[in-house]
């Protein structure tokens, strides 16, 4: 049984490596890559970074170890890919929420609710705890976690605020600082509470309350100036 299974895994790897078989070249099949990432995500959600092994991931993903190493060099590389994928999803969602057609308050509301919900989600919090747990001996992982891509919540919001300043709908001297201020206001008391285990979940009503208050403060500081 073991021998037959190994032969099948080897055949699968060989097929991955030869485009003439109708499959993509090794390491280039997005479906296979996603399969591995989903398996790795389940393993990392059950175990911390140190406890998870590449063997665990191969079993969970249903691929051979040879196939796994074609796509990812090591566990750190795999974890980085998971973080990059999740960040890309979050960025895509928040970019869609910042609709120029909507009133500023509504756009900021949709943006903030989407971002805070994502940041305080179980998966994101577990990933952040993992990074903090290995930061002293794996500083590169922490650096990649925070700087791997040019786009994030701050840069997306800054770009939107720049557009609003150009349209004279907001008055902001430093849009980078303003973007950070709004995000911090929206997450006030929620993010750290989740990160340090003070609460298991953040109720949608609490996120709504935070965001509503953040918008009120933000618009009072940067909104249209009304003549007295």
DRENPA-3360 file (N, C-alpha, C; in nm, 2 decimals, always signed):
BEGIN
1 = XXXXXXXX = +0.08/-0.12/+0.00/+0.00/+0.00/+0.00/+0.09/+0.13/+0.00 ~ +0.19/+0.13/+0.09/+0.28/+0.24/+0.10/+0.35/+0.26/-0.03 ~ +0.40/+0.15/-0.09/+0.48/+0.16/-0.21/+0.39/+0.21/-0.33 ~ +0.27/+0.17/-0.33/+0.17/+0.21/-0.44/+0.15/+0.36/-0.42 ~ +0.13/+0.40/-0.30/+0.10/+0.55/-0.27/+0.22/+0.63/-0.31 ~ +0.34/+0.59/-0.28/+0.46/+0.66/-0.32/+0.48/+0.67/-0.47 ~ +0.45/+0.56/-0.54/+0.46/+0.56/-0.68/+0.36/+0.66/-0.74 ~ +0.24/+0.67/-0.69/+0.14/+0.76/-0.74/+0.18/+0.90/-0.71;
9 = XXXXXXXX = +0.24/+0.93/-0.59/+0.29/+1.07/-0.56/+0.40/+1.11/-0.66 ~ +0.49/+1.01/-0.68/+0.60/+1.04/-0.78/+0.55/+1.07/-0.92 ~ +0.45/+0.99/-0.96/+0.39/+1.02/-1.09/+0.33/+1.15/-1.10 ~ +0.26/+1.19/-0.99/+0.20/+1.33/-0.98/+0.30/+1.43/-0.99 ~ +0.42/+1.42/-0.92/+0.52/+1.52/-0.93/+0.58/+1.52/-1.07 ~ +0.60/+1.41/-1.14/+0.66/+1.41/-1.27/+0.56/+1.48/-1.37 ~ +0.43/+1.45/-1.35/+0.34/+1.52/-1.44/+0.34/+1.67/-1.42 ~ +0.36/+1.71/-1.30/+0.37/+1.86/-1.27/+0.49/+1.92/-1.34;
17 = XXXXXXXX = +0.59/+1.84/-1.35/+0.72/+1.89/-1.41/+0.73/+1.89/-1.56 ~ +0.63/+1.83/-1.63/+0.63/+1.82/-1.77/+0.50/+1.88/-1.83 ~ +0.51/+2.00/-1.89/+0.40/+2.06/-1.95/+0.34/+1.98/-2.06 ~ +0.42/+1.89/-2.13/+0.36/+1.82/-2.24/+0.26/+1.72/-2.19 ~ +0.25/+1.69/-2.06/+0.15/+1.59/-2.01/+0.02/+1.66/-2.00 ~ +0.01/+1.79/-2.03/-0.12/+1.86/-2.01/-0.12/+1.94/-1.88 ~ -0.02/+1.93/-1.80/-0.02/+2.00/-1.67/+0.09/+2.11/-1.69 ~ +0.08/+2.20/-1.59/+0.18/+2.31/-1.59/+0.31/+2.26/-1.54;
25 = XXXXXXXX = +0.42/+2.34/-1.57/+0.55/+2.31/-1.52/+0.55/+2.31/-1.37 ~ +0.66/+2.25/-1.32/+0.67/+2.24/-1.17/+0.66/+2.38/-1.11 ~ +0.58/+2.39/-1.00/+0.57/+2.51/-0.93/+0.49/+2.62/-0.99 ~ +0.42/+2.59/-1.11/+0.35/+2.69/-1.18/+0.20/+2.67/-1.19 ~ +0.16/+2.56/-1.12/+0.01/+2.53/-1.13/-0.06/+2.60/-1.01 ~ -0.14/+2.71/-1.04/-0.20/+2.78/-0.93/-0.30/+2.70/-0.85 ~ -0.36/+2.60/-0.91/-0.46/+2.52/-0.84/-0.38/+2.43/-0.73 ~ -0.27/+2.38/-0.78/-0.19/+2.30/-0.69/-0.13/+2.38/-0.57;
33 = XXXXXXXX = -0.09/+2.50/-0.61/-0.03/+2.59/-0.51/-0.14/+2.63/-0.40 ~ -0.26/+2.66/-0.45/-0.37/+2.69/-0.36/-0.41/+2.57/-0.27 ~ -0.40/+2.45/-0.33/-0.43/+2.33/-0.25/-0.33/+2.32/-0.13 ~ -0.20/+2.35/-0.16/-0.10/+2.34/-0.06/-0.12/+2.45/+0.05 ~ -0.15/+2.57/+0.00/-0.17/+2.68/+0.09/-0.29/+2.65/+0.18 ~ -0.40/+2.60/+0.13/-0.52/+2.57/+0.21/-0.48/+2.46/+0.32 ~ -0.41/+2.36/+0.28/-0.36/+2.26/+0.37/-0.28/+2.32/+0.48 ~ -0.18/+2.41/+0.44/-0.09/+2.47/+0.54/-0.17/+2.56/+0.63;
41 = XXXXXXXX = -0.27/+2.63/+0.58/-0.35/+2.72/+0.66/-0.42/+2.64/+0.77 ~ -0.48/+2.52/+0.74/-0.54/+2.44/+0.84/-0.44/+2.39/+0.95 ~ -0.32/+2.36/+0.90/-0.22/+2.31/+1.00/-0.18/+2.42/+1.09 ~ -0.15/+2.54/+1.04/-0.11/+2.65/+1.12/-0.22/+2.70/+1.21 ~ -0.34/+2.68/+1.17/-0.46/+2.72/+1.26/-0.47/+2.63/+1.38 ~ -0.43/+2.50/+1.36/-0.43/+2.40/+1.47/-0.31/+2.41/+1.56 ~ -0.19/+2.44/+1.50/-0.07/+2.44/+1.57/+0.00/+2.57/+1.56 ~ +0.10/+2.60/+1.65/+0.18/+2.72/+1.63/+0.29/+2.69/+1.53;
49 = XXXXXXXX = +0.36/+2.79/+1.49/+0.46/+2.78/+1.38/+0.56/+2.67/+1.41 ~ +0.61/+2.67/+1.54/+0.72/+2.57/+1.57/+0.66/+2.43/+1.57 ~ +0.54/+2.41/+1.61/+0.48/+2.28/+1.62/+0.45/+2.22/+1.49 ~ +0.41/+2.31/+1.39/+0.37/+2.26/+1.26/+0.49/+2.21/+1.18 ~ +0.48/+2.10/+1.11/+0.59/+2.04/+1.03/+0.55/+2.03/+0.89 ~ +0.65/+2.03/+0.80/+0.62/+2.01/+0.66/+0.55/+1.88/+0.63 ~ +0.58/+1.77/+0.71/+0.51/+1.65/+0.70/+0.36/+1.66/+0.73 ~ +0.33/+1.74/+0.83/+0.19/+1.77/+0.86/+0.12/+1.83/+0.75;
57 = XXXXXXXX = +0.19/+1.93/+0.68/+0.13/+2.00/+0.57/+0.11/+1.91/+0.45 ~ +0.21/+1.83/+0.42/+0.19/+1.74/+0.31/+0.07/+1.65/+0.32 ~ +0.05/+1.60/+0.45/-0.06/+1.51/+0.47/-0.19/+1.59/+0.46 ~ -0.20/+1.71/+0.52/-0.32/+1.79/+0.52/-0.35/+1.83/+0.37 ~ -0.25/+1.87/+0.30/-0.27/+1.92/+0.16/-0.30/+1.81/+0.06 ~ -0.26/+1.68/+0.10/-0.28/+1.57/+0.01/-0.18/+1.57/-0.11 ~ -0.05/+1.61/-0.08/+0.05/+1.61/-0.19/+0.17/+1.54/-0.13 ~ +0.26/+1.51/-0.22/+0.39/+1.44/-0.18/+0.48/+1.55/-0.13;
65 = XXXXXXXX = +0.58/+1.51/-0.05/+0.68/+1.60/+0.00/+0.76/+1.66/-0.11 ~ +0.79/+1.58/-0.22/+0.86/+1.64/-0.33/+0.78/+1.75/-0.40 ~ +0.65/+1.73/-0.41/+0.57/+1.84/-0.47/+0.57/+1.96/-0.39 ~ +0.56/+1.94/-0.26/+0.56/+2.06/-0.16/+0.68/+2.14/-0.18 ~ +0.80/+2.07/-0.19/+0.92/+2.15/-0.20/+0.95/+2.21/-0.34 ~ +0.87/+2.17/-0.43/+0.88/+2.23/-0.57/+0.82/+2.37/-0.56 ~ +0.71/+2.38/-0.47/+0.64/+2.51/-0.46/+0.70/+2.60/-0.35 ~ +0.74/+2.54/-0.24/+0.79/+2.62/-0.13/+0.92/+2.56/-0.07;
73 = XXXXXXXX = +1.01/+2.65/-0.05/+1.15/+2.61/-0.01/+1.15/+2.56/+0.13 ~ +1.07/+2.62/+0.22/+1.07/+2.57/+0.36/+0.94/+2.62/+0.43 ~ +0.93/+2.60/+0.56/+0.81/+2.63/+0.63/+0.79/+2.79/+0.64 ~ +0.90/+2.86/+0.65/+0.90/+3.00/+0.66/+0.84/+3.06/+0.53 ~ +0.89/+3.01/+0.42/+0.85/+3.05/+0.28/+0.70/+3.02/+0.27 ~ +0.65/+2.91/+0.31/+0.51/+2.88/+0.31/+0.43/+2.97/+0.39 ~ +0.47/+3.00/+0.51/+0.40/+3.09/+0.60/+0.39/+3.23/+0.54 ~ +0.50/+3.28/+0.48/+0.50/+3.41/+0.42/+0.40/+3.41/+0.30;
81 = XXXXXXXX = +0.39/+3.31/+0.22/+0.30/+3.30/+0.11/+0.16/+3.31/+0.16 ~ +0.13/+3.24/+0.27/-0.01/+3.25/+0.33/-0.04/+3.39/+0.37 ~ +0.05/+3.46/+0.44/+0.03/+3.59/+0.48/+0.01/+3.69/+0.36 ~ +0.09/+3.67/+0.26/+0.08/+3.75/+0.14/-0.06/+3.73/+0.07 ~ -0.10/+3.61/+0.07/-0.23/+3.58/+0.01/-0.35/+3.65/+0.09 ~ -0.34/+3.64/+0.22/-0.44/+3.70/+0.31/-0.44/+3.85/+0.30 ~ -0.32/+3.90/+0.29/-0.31/+4.05/+0.28/-0.37/+4.10/+0.15 ~ -0.34/+4.02/+0.04/-0.39/+4.06/-0.09/-0.55/+4.06/-0.09;
89 = XXXXXXXX = -0.60/+3.96/-0.02/-0.75/+3.95/-0.01/-0.81/+4.07/+0.07 ~ -0.74/+4.10/+0.18/-0.79/+4.22/+0.26/-0.78/+4.35/+0.18 ~ -0.67/+4.37/+0.11/-0.65/+4.49/+0.03/-0.75/+4.50/-0.08 ~ -0.78/+4.39/-0.14/-0.88/+4.39/-0.25/-1.02/+4.43/-0.20 ~ -1.05/+4.38/-0.08/-1.18/+4.41/-0.02/-1.19/+4.56/+0.02 ~ -1.09/+4.61/+0.08/-1.10/+4.75/+0.13/-1.09/+4.85/+0.01 ~ -1.02/+4.81/-0.09/-1.02/+4.90/-0.21/-1.15/+4.91/-0.27 ~ -1.23/+4.80/-0.28/-1.36/+4.81/-0.33/-1.46/+4.89/-0.25;
97 = XXXXXXXX = -1.43/+4.89/-0.12/-1.52/+4.96/-0.03/-1.50/+5.11/-0.04 ~ -1.39/+5.16/-0.08/-1.37/+5.31/-0.10/-1.42/+5.35/-0.23 ~ -1.55/+5.37/-0.24/-1.61/+5.40/-0.36/-1.62/+5.56/-0.37 ~ -1.57/+5.61/-0.48/-1.57/+5.76/-0.49/-1.71/+5.82/-0.51 ~ -1.80/+5.73/-0.56/-1.93/+5.78/-0.58/-2.01/+5.80/-0.45 ~ -1.98/+5.73/-0.35/-2.05/+5.74/-0.22/-2.00/+5.86/-0.15 ~ -2.09/+5.92/-0.06/-2.04/+6.02/+0.03/-1.92/+5.98/+0.12 ~ -1.84/+6.07/+0.15/-1.71/+6.03/+0.23/-1.74/+5.95/+0.35;
105 = XXXXXXXX = -1.84/+5.99/+0.43/-1.87/+5.92/+0.55/-1.91/+5.77/+0.52 ~ -1.98/+5.75/+0.42/-2.02/+5.61/+0.38/-1.90/+5.53/+0.34 ~ -1.82/+5.59/+0.26/-1.70/+5.52/+0.21/-1.61/+5.48/+0.32 ~ -1.58/+5.58/+0.41/-1.50/+5.55/+0.53/-1.56/+5.45/+0.62 ~ -1.69/+5.45/+0.63/-1.76/+5.34/+0.71/-1.73/+5.21/+0.65 ~ -1.76/+5.19/+0.53/-1.74/+5.06/+0.46/-1.60/+5.01/+0.47 ~ -1.50/+5.10/+0.45/-1.36/+5.07/+0.46/-1.32/+5.02/+0.59 ~ -1.36/+5.10/+0.69/-1.32/+5.07/+0.83/-1.38/+4.94/+0.88;
113 = XXXXXXXX = -1.51/+4.92/+0.86/-1.58/+4.80/+0.90/-1.51/+4.68/+0.84 ~ -1.48/+4.69/+0.71/-1.41/+4.58/+0.64/-1.28/+4.55/+0.70 ~ -1.20/+4.66/+0.72/-1.06/+4.64/+0.76/-1.06/+4.59/+0.91 ~ -1.14/+4.65/+1.00/-1.13/+4.61/+1.14/-1.18/+4.46/+1.15 ~ -1.28/+4.43/+1.08/-1.33/+4.29/+1.08/-1.22/+4.19/+1.04 ~ -1.15/+4.23/+0.93/-1.04/+4.14/+0.88/-0.93/+4.13/+0.98 ~ -0.89/+4.25/+1.03/-0.77/+4.25/+1.12/-0.79/+4.18/+1.25 ~ -0.92/+4.18/+1.30/-0.95/+4.12/+1.43/-1.00/+3.97/+1.41;
121 = XXXXXXXX = -1.00/+3.92/+1.29/-1.04/+3.79/+1.26/-0.95/+3.69/+1.33 ~ -1.00/+3.57/+1.35/-0.92/+3.47/+1.42/-0.79/+3.43/+1.34 ~ -0.80/+3.42/+1.21/-0.69/+3.38/+1.13/-0.58/+3.49/+1.14 ~ -0.62/+3.62/+1.12/-0.52/+3.72/+1.12/-0.45/+3.74/+1.26 ~ -0.53/+3.73/+1.36/-0.48/+3.74/+1.50/-0.38/+3.62/+1.53 ~ -0.41/+3.50/+1.49/-0.32/+3.39/+1.50/-0.19/+3.41/+1.43 ~ -0.20/+3.46/+1.31/-0.08/+3.49/+1.23/+0.01/+3.59/+1.29 ~ -0.05/+3.70/+1.35/+0.03/+3.80/+1.41/+0.09/+3.75/+1.54;
129 = XXXXXXXX = +0.02/+3.66/+1.61/+0.08/+3.60/+1.73/+0.20/+3.51/+1.69 ~ +0.18/+3.44/+1.58/+0.29/+3.36/+1.54/+0.42/+3.44/+1.51 ~ +0.40/+3.55/+1.44/+0.51/+3.63/+1.40/+0.58/+3.69/+1.52 ~ +0.50/+3.74/+1.62/+0.56/+3.79/+1.74/+0.63/+3.69/+1.82 ~ +0.58/+3.56/+1.81/+0.65/+3.45/+1.89/+0.78/+3.41/+1.84 ~ +0.81/+3.45/+1.71/+0.94/+3.40/+1.65/+1.03/+3.53/+1.61 ~ +0.98/+3.64/+1.65/+1.05/+3.77/+1.59/+1.19/+3.78/+1.63 ~ +1.23/+3.73/+1.75/+1.37/+3.74/+1.80/+1.47/+3.66/+1.72;
137 = XXXXXXXX = +1.42/+3.54/+1.68/+1.51/+3.45/+1.60/+1.48/+3.44/+1.46 ~ +1.37/+3.50/+1.42/+1.34/+3.50/+1.27/+1.29/+3.64/+1.23 ~ +1.38/+3.74/+1.25/+1.34/+3.88/+1.22/+1.29/+3.90/+1.08 ~ +1.34/+3.82/+0.99/+1.31/+3.84/+0.85/+1.16/+3.81/+0.83 ~ +1.11/+3.71/+0.90/+0.97/+3.68/+0.89/+0.88/+3.80/+0.93 ~ +0.92/+3.86/+1.04/+0.84/+3.98/+1.09/+0.85/+4.09/+0.99 ~ +0.97/+4.11/+0.93/+0.98/+4.22/+0.83/+0.90/+4.19/+0.71 ~ +0.89/+4.07/+0.66/+0.81/+4.03/+0.55/+0.66/+4.05/+0.58;
145 = XXXXXXXX = +0.63/+4.02/+0.70/+0.49/+4.03/+0.75/+0.44/+4.17/+0.73 ~ +0.52/+4.27/+0.76/+0.47/+4.40/+0.76/+0.51/+4.48/+0.64 ~ +0.60/+4.43/+0.56/+0.65/+4.51/+0.44/+0.66/+4.43/+0.31 ~ +0.59/+4.32/+0.31/+0.61/+4.23/+0.19/+0.55/+4.29/+0.06 ~ +0.44/+4.37/+0.08/+0.38/+4.43/-0.04/+0.36/+4.58/-0.02 ~ +0.36/+4.65/-0.14/+0.36/+4.80/-0.13/+0.22/+4.85/-0.08 ~ +0.11/+4.76/-0.10/-0.02/+4.81/-0.06/-0.06/+4.75/+0.07 ~ -0.12/+4.83/+0.15/-0.18/+4.78/+0.28/-0.30/+4.88/+0.31;
153 = XXXXXXXX = -0.36/+4.86/+0.43/-0.47/+4.94/+0.47/-0.43/+5.09/+0.47 ~ -0.32/+5.12/+0.52/-0.27/+5.26/+0.53/-0.25/+5.33/+0.39 ~ -0.19/+5.26/+0.30/-0.16/+5.31/+0.17/-0.28/+5.33/+0.08 ~ -0.38/+5.23/+0.10/-0.50/+5.24/+0.02/-0.58/+5.36/+0.07 ~ -0.59/+5.37/+0.20/-0.67/+5.49/+0.25/-0.60/+5.62/+0.22 ~ -0.47/+5.62/+0.23/-0.40/+5.75/+0.19/-0.43/+5.79/+0.05 ~ -0.43/+5.69/-0.04/-0.46/+5.72/-0.18/-0.60/+5.78/-0.20 ~ -0.69/+5.73/-0.12/-0.83/+5.78/-0.13/-0.84/+5.92/-0.07;
161 = XXXXXXXX = -0.77/+5.94/+0.04/-0.77/+6.08/+0.10/-0.70/+6.18/+0.01 ~ -0.60/+6.14/-0.06/-0.53/+6.23/-0.16/-0.63/+6.27/-0.26 ~ -0.71/+6.18/-0.31/-0.82/+6.22/-0.41/-0.92/+6.32/-0.35 ~ -0.95/+6.29/-0.23/-1.05/+6.38/-0.17/-0.99/+6.52/-0.14 ~ -0.87/+6.53/-0.10/-0.80/+6.66/-0.08/-0.80/+6.73/-0.22 ~ -0.76/+6.66/-0.32/-0.75/+6.72/-0.46/-0.89/+6.77/-0.50 ~ -1.00/+6.71/-0.46/-1.13/+6.75/-0.49/-1.19/+6.85/-0.40 ~ -1.11/+6.89/-0.30/-1.14/+6.99/-0.20/-1.26/+6.95/-0.11;
169 = XXXXXXXX = -1.28/+6.82/-0.09/-1.38/+6.77/+0.00/-1.33/+6.74/+0.14 ~ -1.20/+6.73/+0.15/-1.13/+6.72/+0.28/-1.02/+6.82/+0.28 ~ -0.98/+6.86/+0.40/-0.87/+6.95/+0.42/-0.77/+6.88/+0.51 ~ -0.66/+6.83/+0.45/-0.56/+6.75/+0.52/-0.42/+6.79/+0.48 ~ -0.34/+6.82/+0.57/-0.20/+6.86/+0.54/-0.11/+6.73/+0.52 ~ -0.14/+6.63/+0.60/-0.06/+6.51/+0.59/-0.15/+6.39/+0.58 ~ -0.18/+6.34/+0.46/-0.27/+6.23/+0.44/-0.22/+6.10/+0.49 ~ -0.09/+6.08/+0.49/-0.03/+5.96/+0.55/-0.07/+5.95/+0.70;
177 = XXXXXXXX = -0.04/+6.06/+0.77/-0.07/+6.06/+0.91/-0.22/+6.05/+0.94 ~ -0.30/+6.12/+0.85/-0.45/+6.11/+0.87/-0.50/+5.97/+0.85 ~ -0.44/+5.90/+0.75/-0.49/+5.76/+0.73/-0.46/+5.68/+0.85 ~ -0.34/+5.69/+0.91/-0.30/+5.62/+1.03/-0.39/+5.65/+1.15 ~ -0.42/+5.78/+1.16/-0.51/+5.82/+1.27/-0.65/+5.76/+1.26 ~ -0.71/+5.76/+1.14/-0.84/+5.71/+1.12/-0.84/+5.56/+1.15 ~ -0.74/+5.48/+1.10/-0.74/+5.34/+1.12/-0.72/+5.31/+1.27 ~ -0.64/+5.38/+1.34/-0.62/+5.36/+1.48/-0.74/+5.39/+1.56;
185 = XXXXXXXX = -0.81/+5.50/+1.52/-0.94/+5.53/+1.59/-1.04/+5.42/+1.57 ~ -1.05/+5.37/+1.45/-1.14/+5.26/+1.42/-1.12/+5.13/+1.50 ~ -0.99/+5.11/+1.53/-0.95/+4.98/+1.60/-0.93/+5.00/+1.75 ~ -0.95/+5.13/+1.80/-0.92/+5.16/+1.93/-0.98/+5.06/+2.03 ~ -0.89/+4.99/+2.11/-0.93/+4.90/+2.21/-0.97/+4.76/+2.16 ~ -0.99/+4.75/+2.03/-1.03/+4.62/+1.98/-0.92/+4.53/+1.94 ~ -0.82/+4.58/+1.86/-0.71/+4.50/+1.81/-0.63/+4.45/+1.92 ~ -0.58/+4.53/+2.01/-0.49/+4.48/+2.12/-0.57/+4.38/+2.21;
193 = XXXXXXXX = -0.70/+4.41/+2.23/-0.77/+4.31/+2.31/-0.78/+4.17/+2.25 ~ -0.79/+4.17/+2.12/-0.79/+4.04/+2.05/-0.65/+3.98/+2.05 ~ -0.55/+4.06/+2.02/-0.41/+4.01/+2.01/-0.36/+3.95/+2.14 ~ -0.40/+4.01/+2.25/-0.34/+3.96/+2.38/-0.44/+3.87/+2.45 ~ -0.54/+3.82/+2.38/-0.63/+3.72/+2.44/-0.73/+3.78/+2.54 ~ -0.76/+3.90/+2.54/-0.86/+3.96/+2.63/-1.00/+3.93/+2.59 ~ -1.02/+3.89/+2.46/-1.15/+3.85/+2.42/-1.13/+3.76/+2.30 ~ -1.23/+3.67/+2.28/-1.22/+3.57/+2.18/-1.27/+3.62/+2.04;
201 = XXXXXXXX = -1.37/+3.71/+2.05/-1.43/+3.77/+1.93/-1.46/+3.91/+1.95 ~ -1.48/+3.99/+1.84/-1.52/+4.13/+1.86/-1.66/+4.14/+1.79 ~ -1.76/+4.17/+1.87/-1.90/+4.18/+1.82/-1.91/+4.28/+1.71 ~ -1.99/+4.25/+1.61/-2.01/+4.35/+1.50/-2.06/+4.48/+1.55 ~ -2.14/+4.48/+1.65/-2.20/+4.60/+1.71/-2.09/+4.69/+1.77 ~ -1.98/+4.63/+1.83/-1.87/+4.70/+1.88/-1.79/+4.77/+1.77 ~ -1.77/+4.69/+1.66/-1.69/+4.75/+1.55/-1.77/+4.86/+1.49 ~ -1.90/+4.85/+1.48/-1.99/+4.96/+1.43/-1.98/+5.08/+1.52;
209 = XXXXXXXX = -1.98/+5.06/+1.65/-1.97/+5.17/+1.74/-1.83/+5.25/+1.73 ~ -1.73/+5.17/+1.72/-1.59/+5.23/+1.70/-1.58/+5.31/+1.57 ~ -1.63/+5.25/+1.47/-1.62/+5.31/+1.34/-1.70/+5.44/+1.33 ~ -1.82/+5.44/+1.38/-1.91/+5.55/+1.38/-1.84/+5.67/+1.46 ~ -1.78/+5.64/+1.57/-1.71/+5.74/+1.65/-1.59/+5.79/+1.58 ~ -1.51/+5.70/+1.51/-1.39/+5.74/+1.44/-1.43/+5.83/+1.33 ~ -1.53/+5.81/+1.26/-1.57/+5.90/+1.15/-1.61/+6.03/+1.20 ~ -1.68/+6.04/+1.31/-1.72/+6.17/+1.37/-1.60/+6.25/+1.40;
217 = XXXXXXXX = -1.50/+6.19/+1.47/-1.38/+6.26/+1.51/-1.30/+6.30/+1.39 ~ -1.29/+6.21/+1.29/-1.21/+6.23/+1.17/-1.27/+6.35/+1.09 ~ -1.40/+6.35/+1.07/-1.46/+6.45/+0.99/-1.46/+6.59/+1.06 ~ -1.46/+6.59/+1.19/-1.45/+6.71/+1.27/-1.32/+6.77/+1.25 ~ -1.22/+6.69/+1.24/-1.08/+6.74/+1.22/-1.05/+6.78/+1.07 ~ -1.10/+6.70/+0.98/-1.06/+6.72/+0.84/-1.17/+6.74/+0.74 ~ -1.29/+6.75/+0.79/-1.41/+6.76/+0.70/-1.42/+6.91/+0.65 ~ -1.52/+6.94/+0.57/-1.54/+7.07/+0.51/-1.55/+7.17/+0.62;
225 = XXXX = -1.48/+7.29/+0.60/-1.49/+7.40/+0.69/-1.61/+7.48/+0.66 ~ -1.70/+7.50/+0.76/-1.82/+7.58/+0.74/-1.79/+7.72/+0.80 ~ -1.82/+7.83/+0.73/-1.80/+7.96/+0.78/-1.89/+7.99/+0.91 ~ -1.83/+8.05/+1.00/-1.90/+8.08/+1.12/-1.99/+8.20/+1.10;
% end
